[in-house]
Amino acid sequence: MKRNETHEMVARAIGEKIHKLRNEKGFTLYKLEKETGVKAHHIAQIEKAQIFPRVDILQRLLIALDAGVVLPIPKIH
């Protein structure tokens, strides 16, 4: 697997998990923005795997969503 494919796979897994957790929590993008200070459009880009979040931003999102470090990291071959 190429590096770009791996990066995209991990970004997709993170985005899907953030989206799922946000919906389970009943948060809109704007509510999560208010809780974390991360702009709603930035969160949307993360959820769509258009960008890969920095660790500090990921940490703020996970704390606000009470998720700890529960992220599916795909197995890389």
Summary of the structure (lengths in Angstrom):
residues: 77
radius of gyration: 12.1
end to end distance: 6.4
largest distance: 38.4
contacts: 199
relative contact order: 0.22
helix: 64%
strand: 0%
